[in-house]
Amino acid sequence: MNIYFPVPEGTYNSFSIRLLKDNIPVAGSQKTLANTAMTLETGTIYRTPAVALGPKKVLVAYFSFTNNTRSVAESMAEVLGADLYRISPTEAYTSDNNNYYDSSTRAYQEQYGPASVRPAINATLGDADYDVVLLGFPIWYGKVPRVVLSFLDTYDFSGKTVIPFCTSGSSGISAAESELHGTYGAIKWKSGARLNGYSGEQLKTWLAGHGIENSPMSLTVGNTVLAAELANNATAQAFGALLPMTLDMSELNGNEKYKYIDTDLPVNSACPGTIHAGDILLYGNNCVVVFYKTFNTTYSYTRIGRISDASALEGVLGGGSVSVRFGS
Ligand SMILES: Cc1cc2nc3c(=O)[nH]c(=O)nc-3n(C[C@H](O)[C@H](O)[C@H](O)COP(=O)(O)O)c2cc1C
């Protein structure tokens, strides 16, 4: 977690922080950073490196045969505002050719075949330029389905952070992880987990444990400050780099406020089906839209972020045009 607070100019040899609860110091909470010997100048904003702060480009890539892994992966992408990619073999697995118990079936033959077996995949991911990849798969005979290795052979994630997760009948992920670490040693692997049935808050907690969180943003309208978060995708990363920014937003359809900005942002649009009050989305490549009602849509958007609590949003934004300051 990052907390920001103003520090007066001056030269410091140590910093201490202490947590207060109801204005009373919490026992044992004091931490001191000694021998810092740093000089802070007035008028300068000091912060931890942007990569730790800002939105990351995160991909949730998954293979799923019976949709257990798919539902975890979809929920993960939704929680993070990350891109979602389904690893699909050019020849789909079917229940006829994939009976778990039948050693003549395709999955068994692949998994127990030579180490080089790689079923062909539909390689439609594009440039695969991500900071973090969350890689989901079912456990097949204790291991990673070979089709997932086809994915790792097709896209080069050397030096990138990849976090594996699996679903299974009962097997854990450790044998699969050993296989991945051994075969793809140039990837920066982080420890994975079996996430059967995980969704929403459970996933948020698990991801936060790996330092994958949505970075905070604020929207200020008049005297009201609304807490919001940026998505973890290329669009949000580019939007975050423009902050702080004040937009004079126009009213549309009794649902939304919008503004065409001067900068084109990266687009990866899809039709969300349902728009939720509090969604901050990009229409086309330069129209920022803040929605204050929930409704169904047939239009496509790219996620920028969302307002955490949209319950009073309609009243805050008012009936006409409104000036909104987006801050980091
Ligand atoms: C071919 C095959 C092999 C499997 N091998 C294992 C296994 O070794 N251990 C286990 O716990 N579950 C095993 N399972 C069960 C799946 O891992 C489990 O149902 C998983 O959640 C399926 O994910 P999916 O719905 O995303 O395909 C196997 C399933 C299939 C189809």
The ligand as an SDF file (V2000), in Angstrom:
LIG
                    3D

 31 33  0  0  0  0  0  0  0  0999 V2000
   -7.5310  -34.4590  -19.0520 C   0  0  0  0  0  0  0  0  0  0  0  0
   -7.7530  -34.0480  -17.6380 C   0  0  0  0  0  0  0  0  0  0  0  0
   -6.7920  -34.3280  -16.6610 C   0  0  0  0  0  0  0  0  0  0  0  0
   -6.9870  -33.9050  -15.3470 C   0  0  0  0  0  0  0  0  0  0  0  0
   -6.0100  -34.1740  -14.3990 N   0  0  0  0  0  0  0  0  0  0  0  0
   -6.1960  -33.7680  -13.1080 C   0  0  0  0  0  0  0  0  0  0  0  0
   -5.1950  -34.0000  -12.1120 C   0  0  0  0  0  0  0  0  0  0  0  0
   -4.1490  -34.5630  -12.3420 O   0  0  0  0  0  0  0  0  0  0  0  0
   -5.4270  -33.5340  -10.8490 N   0  0  0  0  0  0  0  0  0  0  0  0
   -6.5900  -32.8840  -10.5090 C   0  0  0  0  0  0  0  0  0  0  0  0
   -6.7370  -32.4960   -9.3680 O   0  0  0  0  0  0  0  0  0  0  0  0
   -7.5380  -32.6340  -11.4480 N   0  0  0  0  0  0  0  0  0  0  0  0
   -7.3720  -33.0460  -12.7320 C   0  0  0  0  0  0  0  0  0  0  0  0
   -8.3330  -32.7920  -13.6770 N   0  0  0  0  0  0  0  0  0  0  0  0
   -9.4910  -31.9800  -13.2800 C   0  0  0  0  0  0  0  0  0  0  0  0
   -9.3030  -30.5150  -13.7170 C   0  0  0  0  0  0  0  0  0  0  0  0
   -8.0330  -30.0270  -13.3400 O   0  0  0  0  0  0  0  0  0  0  0  0
  -10.3490  -29.6140  -13.0440 C   0  0  0  0  0  0  0  0  0  0  0  0
  -11.6360  -30.0970  -13.3020 O   0  0  0  0  0  0  0  0  0  0  0  0
  -10.1820  -28.1750  -13.5160 C   0  0  0  0  0  0  0  0  0  0  0  0
  -10.8560  -27.2850  -12.6350 O   0  0  0  0  0  0  0  0  0  0  0  0
  -10.7350  -28.0030  -14.9140 C   0  0  0  0  0  0  0  0  0  0  0  0
  -10.5310  -26.6660  -15.3240 O   0  0  0  0  0  0  0  0  0  0  0  0
  -11.2580  -26.0670  -16.6230 P   0  0  0  0  0  0  0  0  0  0  0  0
  -12.7450  -26.1670  -16.3560 O   0  0  0  0  0  0  0  0  0  0  0  0
  -10.8030  -24.6630  -16.6930 O   0  0  0  0  0  0  0  0  0  0  0  0
  -10.8560  -26.8950  -17.7830 O   0  0  0  0  0  0  0  0  0  0  0  0
   -8.1720  -33.2260  -14.9830 C   0  0  0  0  0  0  0  0  0  0  0  0
   -9.1200  -32.9620  -15.9740 C   0  0  0  0  0  0  0  0  0  0  0  0
   -8.9220  -33.3710  -17.2810 C   0  0  0  0  0  0  0  0  0  0  0  0
   -9.9570  -33.0670  -18.3360 C   0  0  0  0  0  0  0  0  0  0  0  0
  1  2  1  0
  2  3  1  0
  2 30  2  0
  3  4  2  0
  4  5  1  0
  4 28  1  0
  5  6  2  0
  6  7  1  0
  6 13  1  0
  7  8  2  0
  7  9  1  0
  9 10  1  0
 10 11  2  0
 10 12  1  0
 12 13  2  0
 13 14  1  0
 14 15  1  0
 14 28  1  0
 15 16  1  0
 16 17  1  0
 16 18  1  0
 18 19  1  0
 18 20  1  0
 20 21  1  0
 20 22  1  0
 22 23  1  0
 23 24  1  0
 24 25  2  0
 24 26  1  0
 24 27  1  0
 28 29  2  0
 29 30  1  0
 30 31  1  0
M  END
$$$$
